[in-house]
Amino acid sequence: QELIDFIDRTKNEFFKLPPEEVSFPRGISDVLKYQDQKTIYKKDVSVPMNARATLLYNHHIKDKKLLNKYPLIRSGEKIKYCYLKMPNPIKENVIAFVQRFPKELGLNEYVDYNLQFEKTFLNPLRPILSIIGWEEKQTNSLDNFFL
């Protein structure tokens, strides 16, 4: 029960954080390899999530004329990216950024905090819980009914 309470408290705090604090840090390389002038990124190849997120960021920063405030991301840089709830204004499920989440894109309310929490906190914890036979949330079983 103590673990379940800890997970709940952590989740509540996580959901209060800004996008910069809950996003995945990654490096980006060969971003131009996946670029497509018409569709932003190539649709006929498997584009890594961080590359797709970067190309979407670069496209929308240029499109909204925000280059004075947010520099384009180039290969070799460190980025952060986060998942977005659908539907959203850019019609994609991910966006990257360098240091500051670009609020001007109107995506703050679309950050998928549930998926971010799942991937950054719960997924690494689950193998440990499985080994020791614990659950991440309260479960009821018929065993408790007969006690």
matplotlib code that plots the C-alpha trace (Angstrom):
import matplotlib.pyplot as plt

x = [0.0, 2.9, 4.2, 0.8, 0.5, 4.0, 3.1, -0.1, 1.7, 4.4, 1.8, 0.0, 3.3, 4.3, 1.1, 1.8, 5.2, 5.8, 6.4, 10.2, 10.3, 8.4, 9.9, 12.4, 16.0, 17.7, 20.3, 19.4, 21.5, 20.9, 17.7, 17.9, 18.0, 14.3, 13.2, 10.6, 9.8, 6.1, 5.2, 7.7, 9.1, 9.4, 6.3, 7.9, 10.6, 10.7, 11.5, 12.8, 10.5, 13.1, 13.8, 10.1, 9.5, 12.5, 11.2, 7.8, 9.2, 11.4, 8.4, 6.0, 8.6, 9.2, 5.5, 4.5, 7.5, 9.0, 12.7, 13.6, 12.4, 13.2, 16.2, 15.8, 17.1, 20.1, 21.8, 24.1, 22.0, 20.4, 16.7, 13.6, 10.5, 7.0, 3.9, 0.8, -2.8, -4.8, -6.5, -4.3, -3.5, -0.5, -2.3, 0.7, 1.4, 4.9, 6.9, 10.5, 12.2, 15.6, 15.2, 11.8, 8.6, 7.2, 4.0, 3.2, 2.4, -0.7, 0.3, 0.6, -2.9, -2.2, 0.9, 0.0, 1.0, -0.5, 1.7, 4.7, 4.2, 3.7, 6.9, 9.2, 8.1, 5.9, 7.6, 11.0, 9.3, 7.2, 9.9, 11.0, 7.4, 6.9, 9.9, 8.8, 5.1, 3.8, 1.2, 1.4, -2.2, -4.8, -6.4, -9.3, -9.6, -12.0, -9.4, -10.1, -13.8, -13.3, -11.1]
y = [0.0, 2.3, 1.8, 2.5, 5.7, 6.7, 6.1, 8.2, 11.1, 11.0, 11.0, 14.0, 15.9, 14.8, 16.3, 19.7, 19.9, 22.0, 20.1, 20.8, 18.7, 15.7, 15.4, 12.8, 14.0, 12.7, 13.5, 14.0, 13.1, 12.7, 14.7, 15.8, 12.2, 11.9, 15.3, 15.6, 19.0, 18.1, 16.0, 17.3, 13.8, 10.8, 8.5, 5.5, 4.8, 4.2, 7.6, 7.6, 9.4, 12.0, 12.8, 13.1, 15.3, 17.5, 17.9, 18.8, 21.4, 22.9, 23.0, 24.7, 27.2, 28.3, 28.2, 30.4, 32.7, 32.1, 31.9, 35.0, 33.3, 29.6, 28.4, 25.5, 22.2, 20.8, 17.4, 16.9, 18.8, 17.7, 17.9, 17.0, 15.6, 14.7, 13.0, 14.9, 14.0, 13.7, 15.6, 18.7, 21.8, 20.1, 16.8, 14.8, 12.9, 14.3, 17.5, 18.3, 21.4, 22.4, 24.2, 25.9, 24.3, 26.6, 27.8, 29.8, 26.6, 26.2, 22.7, 23.0, 21.6, 18.6, 17.3, 13.7, 13.5, 10.0, 8.6, 10.5, 9.2, 5.7, 5.7, 7.6, 6.3, 3.2, 1.3, 1.2, 0.3, -2.6, -5.2, -4.7, -5.0, -8.1, -9.9, -9.2, -9.9, -6.5, -4.4, -0.8, -0.1, -1.5, -4.7, -6.5, -10.3, -12.9, -14.1, -11.1, -11.8, -15.2, -14.0]
z = [0.0, 0.7, -2.8, -4.3, -2.3, -3.4, -7.1, -6.7, -5.0, -7.7, -10.5, -8.9, -8.7, -12.3, -13.7, -12.2, -13.9, -17.1, -20.3, -20.1, -16.9, -18.2, -21.7, -22.9, -23.3, -26.4, -29.0, -32.6, -35.6, -39.3, -39.1, -42.7, -43.8, -42.8, -44.1, -46.9, -48.4, -49.0, -46.0, -43.4, -42.8, -45.0, -44.8, -46.6, -44.1, -40.4, -38.9, -35.3, -32.9, -32.0, -35.7, -36.5, -33.4, -34.5, -38.1, -36.8, -34.4, -37.2, -39.6, -37.2, -35.8, -39.4, -40.3, -37.3, -37.9, -34.5, -35.6, -33.6, -30.4, -31.0, -33.0, -35.4, -34.2, -36.1, -36.1, -33.2, -30.7, -27.5, -27.5, -25.5, -26.9, -25.6, -26.7, -27.6, -27.2, -30.4, -32.0, -31.6, -33.8, -35.5, -36.1, -34.8, -31.6, -30.8, -30.7, -29.9, -28.5, -27.2, -23.9, -23.8, -24.9, -27.7, -26.1, -29.2, -31.0, -28.7, -27.7, -23.9, -23.2, -25.5, -23.7, -23.0, -19.3, -18.9, -21.6, -20.5, -16.9, -18.2, -20.3, -17.9, -14.6, -14.7, -17.5, -15.8, -12.5, -13.8, -14.2, -10.6, -9.4, -11.4, -9.9, -6.4, -7.2, -6.3, -8.2, -9.1, -8.2, -5.8, -7.1, -5.6, -5.9, -4.8, -2.3, -0.2, -0.2, 1.5, 4.3]

ax = plt.figure().add_subplot(projection="3d")
ax.plot(x, y, z, "-o")
ax.set_aspect("equal")
plt.show()
